[in-house]
Amino acid sequence: MSDTENNEKQLSMEELLDSYGPENRESHRVGSKLSGKIISIGKESVFVDTGSKVDGVVDLAELTDENGDLPYRVGDTLELYIVSMRHGEIRLSRALTGVGGAEQLKDAYHQRLPIEGRITDTCKGGLNVEVVKHRAFCPMSQIDTSYVEHPEEYVGKTFRFLITELSEGGRNIVVSRRTLLEEEEEEARRAFFGSLAPGHVGTGRVSRIMPYGAFVELSPGVEGMVHISEMSWSRLGTPDEILHTGDEITVKVIGIEKNASGDNGKISLSMKQVGEDPWNTVDQKYSSGQKLSGKVTRCMEYGVFVEIEPGVEGLVHISEMSYTKRVSRTRDEVAPGDAVDILIKEIDPGNRRISLSMKDAEGDPWIGAEERYRPGQRIEGSIEKKEKFGLFINLEPGITGLLPKSKIARFHDPSSIDRKQPGERITVMIESIDTGSRRLTLTPGDASDEGDWKSFTGGSEQHLSSLGEKLQQALKRKK
């Protein structure tokens, strides 16, 4: 075919593109990138819709994978570059390949057309690359977007490059893969941002962990941040309690802030909102009077917070911690992380509050106390506290009685009581018990006056213990 015929063919192509308007002509130039659907697949070529009356053609071999299989079907969309517009056709390619001369290299350089190259070996400061049967140099900083620790791992591999410097008639060629990767990442980032909106749920990789949260890579070049408060319905101390760098996690987009240029900027993510708020079903799972186990999460002056399931905490007021002793400091009894038994007293889902009791879960020791302790009964206890008006004697956990100072003189050796210290054992007698007011009055366990014995029992012999009966009989015989 003569040059005149070629020019006519070329002219007809330009005229054809012009018929689709200026915007079509601008987007269909050698070196420009286009997106088109596959309309047919032949034995050696794949035909692509270019948006004009002229279909694009790309070699089938260029699209096959390492096994020789074509991973595309009719209707799939391809991202390709226009490498030539001659002879009434548009030739497409992923990158410029094959044997070419200086003109082809100039086209690739001036029109920023990706060119395929194979790394042959390493050299000082970079790598040697074979592009279109020419030797090129790729600086080490331009082979990837991140620091390369082992450049020898790239030798023998084929990548796409952009020619960044071309001189001396093609004898001096400098290429960059990084520039192309950054452009592709920016394009992918913009495309991803275009599809992103609050409420979107997807997966990402944890890229960095900070004291206040974790950064998650959602797509190459696109990061969002999960604040520590959005990681779990449970209360966390630090993010690394549940996350590690490199973890794949599912997140929900809860906010997108625009930057100064109006583009999408900061992305706020949530892990916990991927699932349902546990408080939504609290009143269905739990009820007042229910006994269960939980984990202490915080100790405050007024009480402790206990988690009964992830994200659901209740408060045990300090007055609800123990029947057996007076609690003045919550941390003296429990610590964060401790497992405790609790009983639900009240549930208020609307205000996200649950009132709990540890002492009711253990049981009230005063229940049935009137059956265990009877007036006239002699029993041994330990001195819990000494006061000016008498001694507090602990009979069992949660049951403490008072031995008034006026009664101490009835001991066979009253002075011995003054020498006793809290914690020492002492024998006493039950004088009276009032479970309603939780009061138990004691008297010496070795008193010898008959009138006193009767007063301990309210004057009724039927309430005396077996030991009291024997003592009373001995006194009668003495009279």
C-alpha positions, 0 to 999 in steps of 0.5 A: 500500500502506497503512502498516499493510500495510507494517508487516505486511510488515516484521514478517513479515520480522523474524519470518522472520529471527528464525526463524533464530536471534539470530546471523542477526538480528544479521548481517542489519541495515541497514548490515551487510555480508554475503557471498553467492553469486549464485543467478541473474542477471536482466535488471535484477537479480542475486539473492544467497543471504543465508543466510536464506529471503529472497534478496538483490537487487542492481541489475545495473547496479551490478555491471557494469564500465565496458564494461557487462559483468557480470564475475560468474557464477552461483556467484560470491561477492559482498561487499555491504551491506544497504541496506534490508529492506522489502516482504519483500525484502533490498536489497543494494548495494556502496554507497548511491547515487541520490537520497536525503533526510535520513533516508537520509543519517542511516541511512548515517551511524549505521549506517556504510553506505558511500555512493557519491560523485563528486568534483566539484572541489578546495577549500581543505584537501580535495575537494568530493564529491557524495553522494546529491545532496548536497554533502559535504567530504572532507579531503585526508588522508581521500581515500587511505591515502597522501600525495596529491601531485596532488589534481586527479587525483581530480576526476571520479572516483567512490568509496565513502565513509563519512560521518564527520560529519553536522549542520545537517540534512544541510547539513554533511557530512564524508566519508572514503574513507581510513577505508573503505580502512583497514577493507577493508585490515584485513579483507583482511589478516585474510583473507590471514593466515588462508590463510597458513602456512609453506611457502606460495609466492606473489608480492609487491612489494619495498616497502623495502630495508634493509642486512639484507634487504628488506620485501615486500608480499604483500597490501595491509597485509601485509608480510614480510621476506626476510633477506639470507641468504635472498635467494640461494644465492650470498653477497651483500654487500648486498640491492641487488645483486639487488633494487630497490624495486618489483620483483615477486618470488616468495617462500616463507613460512618462518616466522610469529611471533605478536604479543602479542595472539596474532594473526599478526605477523612473517612471514619469507620466503625467495627462495632456498628457492623453488628447489632447494638446489644442494648436493643435486645437486653430486655429480651434476654434479661429480667429482674431477679436473674442471677448470672456471672459477669466481668468487672470492668471499672472500679469507682468510689461509688461502685463497680461496673460489671459487663454481663455481655460484650457491650452491656454493663451494669452498676453494682453500687458499693452498698450492694457489694456485701452483706458480710462486711462494710465496704469502704473501698471497692478496689479492696474487694474486686479489681478490673477483670475479676469474674463475679456473681451478680443478681439483676435488680432493675433494667432500664434499656432506654437509658442503657442502665442496669442495677446489679447486686453482688450481695444478693447473688451470694444470699442474705445470711440473715435469712433463717438466722432466727433458726440458727441462733436462739436466746440462751444459746452459747456460741463462739465468735471472733472480736470484729471491733472494739468500741467504748460502748462494747464489742462487736462479735462476728459469729459468721460471715454477715452476722455480727452481734453486740456485747454491751460494756455493761454485760462484760462485768458478768465474765468470770474475769472481766479484765481479760476482755480488755486485753483481747484484740480484734480477731481473737476468739471469745465465747458469748451467749445469745440474749436476743435476736431481731432479724427484721432490724438485723440486731443480735444482742450478746451476753457473757458466755460464762455468767453464773447468776440465775436471774441473769440466765432467766433474763437472757431467755425472757423468763421462759425456760423453754427457750434455754439451751440444753446447757442452760437447763443443766445450769439452772437445775444445778442452781436449784439444787444449791438452794 
